[in-house]
Amino acid sequence: MKKFYIAIALFTCLSMNSCKHDEWFERDPKSMITDDQLWNTPNLLNSLLANYYNRLPTLHGVFNTGGMTELDDAMWSGHRDQNWRNDYQFADDYGRFWDYGFIRDLNLSLENIEKLSVQLTDAQKRSYMAEIRFIRAFVYFEMVKRMGGVPLVTTQLIYDFSGDPTPLQTPRSKEYEIYDFIYQELEAIKEDLALHIQSKTRANKYAVLALESRAMLYAASIAKYNNLMSAPITTPGAEVGIPASMANDYYQKSLVASKEIISGPFALYNENPDKGANFYDMLNKKTGAEVIFAKDFAANVKTHGFTFDNIIRSMTEDNQGTSMVSPSLSFVESFDHLDGTKGTIRDKDASGNYIAYTGIGDIFANRDARLYGTVIYPGTTFRNNPVRIQAGVAVWTNGSYQLTTAAELGKNYDDNQVWTGFDGPRNDATDVSNTGFYLRKFVSDASAASARGTAAVNWWPWFRLGEIYLNAAEASYELGQGEGLGYINSLRQRAGFPANSLPALTMDIIRNERRVELAFEDHRYFDLKRWRIAHLVWNGSENDANAVVGGLFGYRVVRPGHADNGKFIYDRMRPTRFRRARFFRLANYYSSIEQRVLDNNPKIVRNPFH
């Protein structure tokens, strides 16, 4: 009987005009997107691109709290189960990135847009393909700066089930061939992105030029500085190592790209007369013309927890709020005084006696305003409220100071004045600064940004004009041209220095300017690698201020009847939780290749020292 009813229903359907073949038997599925829909519908393509942009790789960037605590600029002060960040050497696989799944997705998309996007205009097709090629170039740059030369795959690799995988086994390209590919790709697409020229979150001509500026500078540095090592790091097939003769051409390409951006519609952020607050606002407020290309966040759509992770302790809006990043003393001291002298903290006089300061923040006075925009230190404010950073009291006893701290944060001393501030610092503690400093940069001051139910929406800058000024300055300097000085002085003037504060440039100045301007923006690790000085800076020495994260604790003087009573002294210290000096080995200049990759492709050459 059941078959009979089915037959009747089918006969009835076929006999009715409304039950046409194309409406019944060939209806579009409701639970999946067809190729024709995907590759011809701009909204769907935009969704696909959003997925790809979200997968752009980074090492210590995009609000990676833990990664920011693994170098010399900060230490980990969060829960103890991640204290290994304060007690490790850079492993062979540190920074490893080898993502051919992403490369395949990008190649597949390029091929399908070329073949299947028949309903898009030529301008739309060129724009979508240019965006994908930009992302692919970005991914290859992330691979080459960590791994050296990698297999250059620009089409789908499809297995034919013949039993022979040899055609799919692509050898590594030379290191410079990957950089050349990146440059050629970017040059080819930069004029095809006019549809997004006003966007800061999708690739356009200026995002392309910014990647070109950065990548070519990296290639140039490796070509120069690797060959200045006593034993250059190379492989026989040049998978690692770039000839020194190629350096100037790469520097020139970086400089040309940088200057085109500088002459474009961008400007250094300069909207707040308070120079320190201005530097903070530059990345916290989504205004101004400094940011070139960014990863954006929005309330109720996509938020991040960086402020929850790093809000200064007394101002958390969540009862589980934490303070995981403790900036280091050596980092704070890299910010020069406005009179041009080095930023060394003046905690003691020539005789070794403590220098007493009237105010707890006076020791940090007259410094590069980028320090305020980057670090919360004693005597400053956050969210228009004073911070409560004070380690303890210094009691004059039998001819010397006894430094004491309260058992609990926020407690008063016997004189009913602050003993230890509610923001600490405290040695060997969790979720409070262990160095005397908190992070300000990227920590949002928006209401409820530190609450998990709301979170933060400030964006992450992939590229901004400050970096481009530094890239141009470095490339110009390396080429023996003089214009780089103007770029550096412009950045310093934005930070409160007098106009033309530097009479001349040195490479050490350029390197320090990059450290203070681009701190916590995922540059320092790769900068020290490309200059081939990472093994010298992070040398594993327990007595080296850059290899060891240090702190500075402020104490209120308790010395009744003396002129220093009620003033403040500072004591240098090594946090107990920081257990081992940073140690970067020659093997870390190129990350090891995973054994699985080597097993699957015998044409892959190992990196040196692995």
MARKE-458535 format. One line per 4 residues: their letters; for each residue x, y, z of C-alpha. Coordinates in steps of 0.25 Angstrom, whole numbers, padded with zeros to 4 digits. Layout:
<nodes>
a> X Y Z | ... $
</nodes>
This chain:
<nodes>
mkkf> 0000 0000 0000 | 0012 0009 0003 | 0018 0008 -0011 | 0004 0010 -0017 $
yiai> 0003 0024 -0009 | 0017 0028 -0014 | 0013 0024 -0028 | 0001 0033 -0028 $
alft> 0008 0044 -0022 | 0019 0044 -0032 | 0009 0043 -0044 | 0001 0054 -0038 $
clsm> 0014 0063 -0037 | 0018 0060 -0051 | 0004 0063 -0056 | 0004 0077 -0049 $
nsck> 0010 0089 -0056 | 0015 0094 -0042 | 0024 0082 -0040 | 0034 0085 -0051 $
hdew> 0047 0078 -0052 | 0056 0089 -0048 | 0048 0093 -0036 | 0047 0079 -0030 $
ferd> 0058 0070 -0035 | 0069 0081 -0036 | 0066 0090 -0024 | 0078 0097 -0017 $
pksm> 0081 0090 -0004 | 0077 0097 0009 | 0088 0091 0018 | 0100 0094 0009 $
itdd> 0106 0105 0000 | 0109 0101 -0014 | 0121 0106 -0022 | 0113 0114 -0031 $
qlwn> 0107 0122 -0019 | 0120 0123 -0012 | 0129 0128 -0023 | 0118 0138 -0029 $
tpnl> 0112 0144 -0016 | 0120 0156 -0011 | 0114 0154 0003 | 0119 0140 0004 $
lnsl> 0132 0143 -0002 | 0134 0154 0009 | 0131 0144 0019 | 0142 0134 0014 $
lany> 0151 0146 0013 | 0148 0149 0028 | 0152 0135 0032 | 0165 0137 0025 $
ynrl> 0168 0150 0031 | 0165 0144 0044 | 0175 0133 0042 | 0187 0143 0039 $
ptlh> 0198 0137 0047 | 0206 0144 0058 | 0216 0140 0069 | 0215 0150 0081 $
gvfn> 0204 0159 0074 | 0189 0160 0074 | 0188 0161 0089 | 0196 0149 0092 $
tggm> 0198 0152 0107 | 0207 0140 0109 | 0216 0142 0097 | 0219 0156 0102 $
teld> 0225 0151 0115 | 0235 0142 0108 | 0246 0152 0104 | 0253 0163 0112 $
damw> 0242 0174 0112 | 0234 0167 0122 | 0232 0154 0131 | 0220 0146 0134 $
sghr> 0212 0150 0147 | 0199 0141 0145 | 0196 0128 0151 | 0207 0119 0154 $
dqnw> 0204 0108 0144 | 0210 0117 0134 | 0222 0121 0141 | 0230 0113 0131 $
rndy> 0230 0126 0123 | 0240 0131 0134 | 0248 0118 0134 | 0252 0113 0120 $
qfad> 0261 0114 0109 | 0257 0116 0095 | 0254 0102 0089 | 0258 0097 0076 $
dygr> 0244 0099 0071 | 0241 0113 0077 | 0234 0121 0067 | 0232 0109 0057 $
fwdy> 0221 0112 0046 | 0219 0103 0035 | 0204 0104 0030 | 0202 0098 0017 $
gfir> 0187 0095 0020 | 0185 0110 0020 | 0193 0111 0007 | 0185 0101 0001 $
dlnl> 0172 0108 0005 | 0177 0121 -0002 | 0182 0114 -0014 | 0168 0107 -0016 $
slen> 0161 0120 -0014 | 0169 0127 -0025 | 0167 0116 -0035 | 0152 0115 -0032 $
iekl> 0150 0130 -0033 | 0158 0130 -0047 | 0149 0118 -0052 | 0136 0119 -0045 $
svql> 0133 0134 -0042 | 0126 0137 -0055 | 0116 0146 -0049 | 0126 0156 -0043 $
tdaq> 0131 0168 -0050 | 0145 0168 -0055 | 0148 0178 -0044 | 0142 0170 -0033 $
krsy> 0150 0157 -0037 | 0163 0165 -0038 | 0160 0171 -0024 | 0157 0158 -0017 $
maei> 0169 0150 -0024 | 0178 0162 -0020 | 0173 0161 -0005 | 0176 0146 -0005 $
rfir> 0189 0148 -0011 | 0193 0158 -0001 | 0189 0148 0010 | 0197 0138 0004 $
afvy> 0209 0147 0003 | 0207 0150 0018 | 0207 0135 0021 | 0219 0133 0013 $
femv> 0226 0144 0020 | 0223 0138 0034 | 0228 0125 0029 | 0241 0130 0023 $
krmg> 0245 0139 0035 | 0244 0127 0044 | 0248 0116 0036 | 0256 0121 0025 $
gvpl> 0253 0116 0011 | 0241 0108 0010 | 0234 0100 -0002 | 0228 0110 -0011 $
vttq> 0214 0105 -0014 | 0205 0114 -0022 | 0195 0103 -0028 | 0187 0092 -0022 $
liyd> 0195 0079 -0020 | 0185 0068 -0023 | 0188 0053 -0021 | 0185 0044 -0032 $
fsgd> 0184 0031 -0024 | 0195 0025 -0032 | 0203 0021 -0020 | 0214 0031 -0024 $
ptpl> 0214 0043 -0015 | 0227 0048 -0022 | 0220 0059 -0030 | 0215 0065 -0018 $
qtpr> 0228 0066 -0011 | 0233 0080 -0013 | 0247 0084 -0008 | 0250 0096 0000 $
skey> 0253 0109 -0008 | 0265 0118 -0006 | 0262 0128 0005 | 0264 0139 -0004 $
eiyd> 0254 0133 -0014 | 0243 0134 -0004 | 0246 0148 -0001 | 0246 0151 -0016 $
fiyq> 0233 0144 -0018 | 0227 0152 -0007 | 0232 0165 -0014 | 0227 0161 -0028 $
elea> 0213 0157 -0023 | 0211 0170 -0015 | 0216 0178 -0027 | 0206 0171 -0036 $
iked> 0194 0173 -0027 | 0196 0187 -0021 | 0188 0194 -0032 | 0176 0184 -0032 $
lalh> 0171 0188 -0018 | 0164 0201 -0021 | 0151 0196 -0015 | 0157 0196 -0001 $
iqsk> 0165 0208 -0002 | 0158 0214 0011 | 0158 0202 0019 | 0167 0199 0030 $
tran> 0163 0184 0032 | 0164 0179 0018 | 0176 0179 0009 | 0178 0191 0000 $
kyav> 0190 0198 -0007 | 0196 0203 0006 | 0195 0190 0014 | 0202 0184 0002 $
lale> 0213 0194 0002 | 0214 0193 0017 | 0216 0178 0016 | 0226 0181 0005 $
sram> 0233 0191 0014 | 0235 0181 0025 | 0238 0168 0018 | 0249 0175 0009 $
lyaa> 0255 0181 0021 | 0256 0167 0028 | 0262 0161 0015 | 0272 0173 0014 $
siak> 0276 0171 0029 | 0279 0156 0028 | 0287 0158 0015 | 0296 0168 0022 $
ynnl> 0297 0163 0037 | 0297 0148 0035 | 0309 0150 0026 | 0316 0159 0037 $
msap> 0315 0147 0047 | 0328 0140 0049 | 0322 0127 0044 | 0310 0131 0035 $
ittp> 0297 0122 0037 | 0295 0116 0023 | 0292 0103 0016 | 0299 0098 0004 $
gaev> 0286 0100 -0005 | 0283 0114 0001 | 0270 0110 0008 | 0276 0118 0019 $
gipa> 0285 0130 0017 | 0284 0142 0007 | 0296 0147 -0001 | 0302 0160 0004 $
sman> 0302 0165 -0010 | 0286 0166 -0009 | 0285 0175 0003 | 0285 0188 -0003 $
dyyq> 0274 0184 -0013 | 0265 0180 -0002 | 0268 0192 0006 | 0265 0201 -0006 $
kslv> 0252 0193 -0009 | 0248 0195 0006 | 0251 0210 0006 | 0243 0212 -0007 $
aske> 0231 0205 -0001 | 0232 0213 0012 | 0233 0226 0005 | 0221 0224 -0003 $
iisg> 0213 0221 0009 | 0219 0233 0016 | 0214 0242 0005 | 0200 0236 0005 $
pfal> 0188 0239 0014 | 0194 0236 0027 | 0200 0244 0039 | 0206 0241 0052 $
ynen> 0195 0241 0063 | 0196 0255 0070 | 0182 0258 0075 | 0185 0259 0090 $
pdkg> 0194 0270 0095 | 0198 0261 0106 | 0209 0254 0099 | 0208 0241 0108 $
anfy> 0193 0240 0107 | 0194 0243 0092 | 0203 0231 0090 | 0194 0222 0098 $
dmln> 0182 0227 0090 | 0188 0225 0077 | 0185 0210 0078 | 0174 0210 0088 $
kktg> 0165 0220 0081 | 0160 0216 0067 | 0163 0230 0061 | 0174 0237 0054 $
aevi> 0182 0234 0042 | 0193 0226 0048 | 0188 0212 0046 | 0189 0206 0032 $
fakd> 0184 0192 0034 | 0178 0186 0047 | 0170 0174 0052 | 0157 0180 0058 $
faan> 0148 0176 0069 | 0134 0180 0072 | 0124 0178 0084 | 0115 0166 0084 $
vkth> 0122 0162 0071 | 0137 0159 0074 | 0144 0164 0086 | 0157 0160 0093 $
gftf> 0161 0158 0108 | 0174 0165 0108 | 0169 0176 0117 | 0164 0165 0127 $
dnii> 0177 0159 0127 | 0185 0171 0129 | 0177 0182 0136 | 0185 0188 0148 $
rsmt> 0180 0181 0160 | 0172 0191 0167 | 0164 0195 0155 | 0159 0181 0151 $
ednq> 0144 0181 0148 | 0144 0166 0150 | 0146 0158 0163 | 0155 0149 0156 $
gtsm> 0163 0160 0149 | 0178 0157 0147 | 0191 0165 0144 | 0199 0155 0136 $
vsps> 0210 0164 0129 | 0220 0171 0138 | 0229 0180 0129 | 0244 0179 0132 $
lsfv> 0253 0189 0138 | 0263 0188 0126 | 0251 0192 0117 | 0247 0204 0125 $
esfd> 0261 0209 0125 | 0261 0208 0110 | 0253 0221 0110 | 0263 0233 0109 $
hldg> 0261 0245 0117 | 0256 0257 0110 | 0270 0264 0111 | 0276 0253 0103 $
tkgt> 0283 0245 0114 | 0281 0231 0115 | 0269 0225 0122 | 0277 0219 0134 $
irdk> 0269 0220 0147 | 0276 0229 0157 | 0273 0221 0169 | 0286 0223 0176 $
dasg> 0297 0233 0176 | 0312 0231 0173 | 0314 0226 0187 | 0304 0216 0187 $
nyia> 0294 0223 0195 | 0279 0223 0192 | 0274 0236 0185 | 0261 0241 0192 $
ytgi> 0250 0247 0183 | 0239 0256 0188 | 0228 0249 0180 | 0227 0234 0177 $
gdif> 0227 0237 0163 | 0238 0247 0162 | 0249 0237 0159 | 0242 0235 0145 $
anrd> 0241 0250 0142 | 0245 0257 0129 | 0245 0244 0121 | 0241 0240 0107 $
arly> 0226 0241 0107 | 0225 0227 0101 | 0228 0221 0114 | 0215 0227 0120 $
gtvi> 0208 0222 0108 | 0213 0208 0109 | 0215 0205 0124 | 0208 0208 0137 $
ypgt> 0218 0213 0147 | 0217 0219 0161 | 0211 0233 0162 | 0203 0231 0149 $
tfrn> 0188 0229 0147 | 0179 0220 0139 | 0165 0223 0135 | 0167 0236 0142 $
npvr> 0169 0230 0155 | 0183 0230 0163 | 0190 0216 0163 | 0194 0211 0176 $
iqag> 0208 0205 0174 | 0217 0205 0186 | 0225 0193 0190 | 0226 0196 0205 $
vavw> 0233 0205 0215 | 0248 0208 0217 | 0250 0209 0232 | 0264 0215 0237 $
tngs> 0269 0206 0247 | 0284 0206 0252 | 0290 0214 0241 | 0283 0207 0229 $
yqlt> 0269 0205 0223 | 0261 0193 0226 | 0252 0190 0214 | 0239 0184 0219 $
taae> 0226 0180 0212 | 0212 0178 0218 | 0206 0164 0219 | 0194 0169 0211 $
lgkn> 0192 0178 0199 | 0186 0192 0203 | 0190 0191 0217 | 0195 0204 0225 $
yddn> 0208 0204 0234 | 0208 0208 0248 | 0208 0223 0245 | 0194 0220 0238 $
qvwt> 0200 0223 0224 | 0201 0214 0213 | 0210 0202 0215 | 0208 0194 0203 $
gfdg> 0199 0199 0192 | 0187 0191 0187 | 0194 0190 0174 | 0207 0185 0180 $
prnd> 0217 0182 0175 | 0219 0169 0182 | 0231 0159 0180 | 0227 0144 0177 $
atdv> 0212 0147 0176 | 0201 0144 0166 | 0192 0154 0158 | 0200 0166 0163 $
sntg> 0213 0173 0158 | 0225 0166 0161 | 0234 0176 0156 | 0228 0189 0160 $
fylr> 0222 0192 0147 | 0209 0189 0139 | 0205 0189 0125 | 0197 0201 0119 $
kfvs> 0199 0199 0104 | 0187 0192 0098 | 0180 0191 0112 | 0167 0198 0109 $
dasa> 0162 0209 0118 | 0147 0207 0113 | 0137 0204 0123 | 0135 0189 0126 $
asar> 0147 0185 0117 | 0153 0177 0128 | 0140 0169 0131 | 0138 0156 0124 $
gtaa> 0124 0158 0120 | 0128 0171 0112 | 0142 0170 0109 | 0150 0179 0100 $
vnww> 0149 0184 0086 | 0161 0192 0083 | 0168 0188 0071 | 0181 0181 0068 $
pwfr> 0190 0189 0058 | 0197 0180 0047 | 0204 0192 0041 | 0204 0207 0046 $
lgei> 0212 0219 0041 | 0221 0219 0053 | 0227 0206 0048 | 0228 0211 0034 $
ylna> 0236 0223 0039 | 0246 0214 0046 | 0247 0204 0034 | 0250 0216 0025 $
aeas> 0260 0222 0035 | 0267 0208 0036 | 0267 0206 0021 | 0272 0220 0018 $
yelg> 0283 0219 0029 | 0288 0205 0023 | 0288 0211 0009 | 0297 0223 0014 $
qgeg> 0286 0233 0012 | 0283 0244 0022 | 0268 0245 0022 | 0266 0235 0032 $
lgyi> 0270 0245 0043 | 0257 0253 0040 | 0248 0241 0042 | 0254 0237 0055 $
nslr> 0253 0252 0060 | 0239 0253 0056 | 0235 0241 0065 | 0243 0246 0076 $
qrag> 0237 0260 0075 | 0223 0253 0076 | 0228 0247 0089 | 0232 0260 0095 $
fpan> 0246 0262 0091 | 0250 0276 0085 | 0250 0277 0070 | 0263 0271 0063 $
slpa> 0267 0265 0077 | 0277 0256 0070 | 0288 0262 0062 | 0292 0249 0056 $
ltmd> 0288 0234 0055 | 0295 0221 0059 | 0290 0207 0058 | 0289 0206 0073 $
iirn> 0279 0218 0073 | 0271 0212 0062 | 0270 0199 0070 | 0266 0206 0083 $
errv> 0255 0214 0076 | 0249 0202 0070 | 0249 0196 0084 | 0242 0207 0091 $
elaf> 0232 0211 0079 | 0228 0197 0075 | 0228 0190 0089 | 0219 0178 0090 $
edhr> 0215 0179 0075 | 0222 0166 0071 | 0234 0172 0066 | 0246 0171 0076 $
yfdl> 0248 0156 0075 | 0249 0157 0060 | 0257 0170 0060 | 0268 0164 0069 $
krwr> 0268 0151 0060 | 0269 0159 0047 | 0281 0167 0052 | 0287 0155 0057 $
iahl> 0289 0160 0071 | 0278 0151 0078 | 0289 0142 0084 | 0297 0154 0089 $
vwng> 0285 0160 0096 | 0279 0148 0102 | 0292 0141 0105 | 0288 0133 0117 $
send> 0296 0141 0127 | 0290 0142 0140 | 0297 0156 0142 | 0292 0162 0129 $
anav> 0281 0172 0130 | 0275 0169 0117 | 0275 0154 0119 | 0269 0155 0133 $
vggl> 0256 0162 0136 | 0258 0172 0147 | 0249 0180 0155 | 0249 0193 0163 $
fgyr> 0242 0194 0176 | 0238 0208 0182 | 0238 0210 0198 | 0233 0221 0206 $
vvrp> 0244 0226 0216 | 0240 0225 0231 | 0251 0234 0237 | 0245 0244 0247 $
ghad> 0252 0257 0249 | 0260 0255 0236 | 0259 0263 0223 | 0256 0250 0215 $
ngkf> 0245 0246 0224 | 0232 0243 0216 | 0240 0243 0203 | 0243 0231 0194 $
iydr> 0254 0222 0190 | 0255 0211 0180 | 0262 0198 0181 | 0266 0189 0169 $
mrpt> 0262 0175 0171 | 0261 0162 0163 | 0247 0155 0164 | 0248 0142 0171 $
rfrr> 0238 0136 0160 | 0248 0140 0149 | 0257 0127 0150 | 0265 0126 0138 $
arff> 0272 0136 0129 | 0267 0137 0114 | 0276 0128 0106 | 0276 0129 0091 $
rlan> 0285 0119 0083 | 0290 0120 0069 | 0280 0109 0066 | 0268 0118 0069 $
yyss> 0271 0127 0057 | 0263 0117 0049 | 0253 0108 0056 | 0254 0093 0054 $
ieqr> 0245 0086 0044 | 0235 0076 0050 | 0240 0062 0048 | 0226 0058 0042 $
vldn> 0229 0068 0031 | 0243 0062 0028 | 0237 0048 0028 | 0227 0051 0018 $
npki> 0236 0059 0009 | 0250 0054 0008 | 0254 0066 -0001 | 0252 0075 0011 $
vrnp> 0266 0080 0016 | 0268 0081 0031 | 0271 0095 0037 | 0285 0097 0043 $
fh> 0288 0092 0057 | 0275 0083 0056 $
</nodes>
